[in-house]
């Protein structure tokens, strides 16, 4: 697989996906009952925006980089405040250097009773994902094909959950596999 998320991390699509993900997580947290999340194509879990890969793509500058510094106005700020707070927690010195992928964002919003299964097939990304999620007992990183993971881990025993499907769309059949999986 040639896709490298770091080239595109923090771009417009990432920002929209992650902002909506945070809102969905906050909705799930409204009930005390536990929930489980499954991310079949989790990637590395985080991107160092100072890395050569992120610099090469550079998309993050105009997208999350702008959102990081802009005054959004009261309505937009209220909507995006939890997402922006989570981003700040990964960048405590105030400079945007780390862009958390969805596994880290999900982990930020999990309660003690909630769980995440983050899957990644590409070997180097799977190792990085395991390192980035290591030590959190609520989260399991698994090196497995994401499409296989869908049938292996659904339905969750908690009977409440969310599946975030965002494959790299590099394989020719990825879109048809997505349609079949849904």
N, C-alpha and C positions, 0 to 999 in steps of 0.2 A: 504494500500500500504506500503510495507516494504522498498522501494528504498529510499535511502538518498543520495542526490547529493553530500553532503559535503565529503562523503567517497572518491569520485572520482573527485572532483573539481580541476581544473588545470592540469588534466592528459593530455596525448598526444591528445586524441580525442577532449577534450575541447579547447586546444590551437589551433588545426587546424580549428575547427569549428569557433572559435571566430576570428582568424586571417582572415579567408575567409569572415566572416560576416562584419568585418570592411571594407574590400576591396569592398564588395557589397554596403555598405552604402556610401562610398566615390563615387562610381559610380553613385548612385542615386542622390547624391548632385550636380552632374555636371550640372543638369538642375535646373532652378529656381522654377519650379513647385513643389508643395507640394507632399509628398508621405506618405503612411501609412504602418506601419509594424504590423503584427499580429504574436504573439508568443503564440501558443495554449498550450504549456506545459512549462511555464516560471519558475517554481520552486520558490525559495525564492528570487532570484535576486542577491544575493551576498553570499560569504562564508568567514568567519573568519578562516584563515588558522591556527590560534593558538587554534581553538576549539578542543575539544576531538574527535569529529567526523572526522575532517580533519586530525588530528594526527593519528587516528586509520587507516584510509585508507592510508594516507601518499604518495599517488601517485604523488602529486603535486611537491614533492621535486626534483624528477628526470626530470620532464617535464617542468612546468612553472618555477620552481625554477632554473633549468639550464638556461632556456631562459632569465631569469631575470638578470643573472650575466655574461653570455657568451658574448664575442665579436663575432658577427656573420659574419663579413666581409661586405664589402661595398654593394654588391648586395642584400644579405639577409636582411641587416639592412634597406636598402631603402624600401624594400617590407614590412617589419614588423614595420617600424618606427611609423606609426599611431596607431597600436595596442599597441606597447610598451609605447607610450606616454600616451594613455588612461589608461593603467595599472598604470603608475607612478602617474597619477592624483588621483587615489584612494589610493595611498600609498605615500603621499607627504614627509614623513620623510626618504624615501629611502629604508626602509625595507619592503619586501613583506609580508604583513600580511592580506590584503584583496584581495580576488579574485572576481572581478565583474563578475556576470553571464551575459548572453546576454541582459536581460532587462536594466541593468545599462550601459553596453557598448553601446547599441542602444541609450539610453538617452543621453550619452556623445556626440553622433554624430548628434542628431536631431537638425534641425534648428527651428526657431519659427513657421514656417508653417507646419512642419511635425508632425506626430502623431504615437503613439505606443499603441496597445492594448495587454496587457500581461495577459494571462489567467493561472489559476492554480486551480485544483479541490481539492487537499488534503488540509484540513482545516488549519492546522498549517502553512504549506508552503504558502497558500494563504494569511493568516494574515501577515506573515513576508514579503511577496512580497508587500502587500499594504503599510506596514510601510517603506520598503526600497525605494518605489517609490513615497511616499507621498510628496505633495507640488509641483510637476511638472505638470503644466496644460496641457502639451503636451502628458502626459501618463495617461492611464487608466488601473488600475489593476482590474481584474474581477475574482471572484470565480465562475468558470464554467468549465464543461468538455471541454477539448481542442478540441475533435472531434466535439462536438456540435458547438463550436465557429467558426470552419472553415466555416460551412454553414451559420452561423448567421452574420459573418462580412466580407464575400467575396461576391461580389467585393467591394473594398473600394470606397467611393464617390470621392476620389482624382483621381481614375483611374490609379494610379501608386502605386506600392507597392512591398512588399516582405513578404513572409510567411516563418517563421523559424519553421520547425516541427522537434522536437527532444524529443519524449516521453521517459519515463523511460524504456520502453521495458520490463516491469515486467509482464503484462498481456499476456496470451497465444496468444491472437488474435491481439496484438499490431502491428506486422509486416504486417498482412493482412489488418488491418485498415489503416495503412499508405499507402499501395499500392492502396487501394480503394479511399482514400482521394486525392491522386495525380491524 
